[in-house]
Amino acid sequence: MIRASVNRMAKKTPSYACRECGDTFARWAGRCPSCGAMNAVAEITAGEAGLIARGAEQAKAASGLMIEDLADGDAAVASERFSTGMPELDRVLGGGLPAGGVALVGGEPGIGKS
């Protein structure tokens, strides 16, 4: 007796996210339950769902950080800078090269210039 092998593939469970607030859901909805935006919930891929979840974790962690105005207190102390001899480059670098720092000005795409 010959047995046919059954190839069972995992069923894809769709995920949905709101384009306005980024909240994720298991089902589609015409109106986002979180922010109330109409027709903003759309299907997303598993990779996009992971990015949204990671972004939400980072936002939650950052919510406890305090924001200080640079004009207040010791934060306004200017760091020592060295002129490059090129006025336009000094302007872009905020007054020259920072002391004890590195400034990447050019290079191949994708190496972290921005």
C-alpha positions, 0 to 999 in steps of 0.5 A: 500500500502506497501512502501519499504524504500530506504537505501541511503548511502553517496557516498565515494569521493576518495582523492589522495595524492603524496607520495613524497611531500604530496600534496593532490588532488581530482583526480588521476594523473600520474604525481604530479602537485606540485613536478613533481614526476611520479606515486607518486599519490595514493588513501588515506583514509579520516583519512590519508587526515586529517593527511596530512592536519594537517601536512601541517598546522603545516609546514606552521606555523613552516616556520616562526620560526627561527632556531638558532645554539646552538653554538651561543650566550646564547643558548649554556649555559649548564644547571645544571645537577645532576649525577645519579651515573650510568655513562651510564645513565648520558651519555644518559641523556646528563650529568645527570638529568636536574635541575628542570626537569623530565626524564622518562626512562622506562614505559609501551608502549605508555606513551610517553617515546620518 
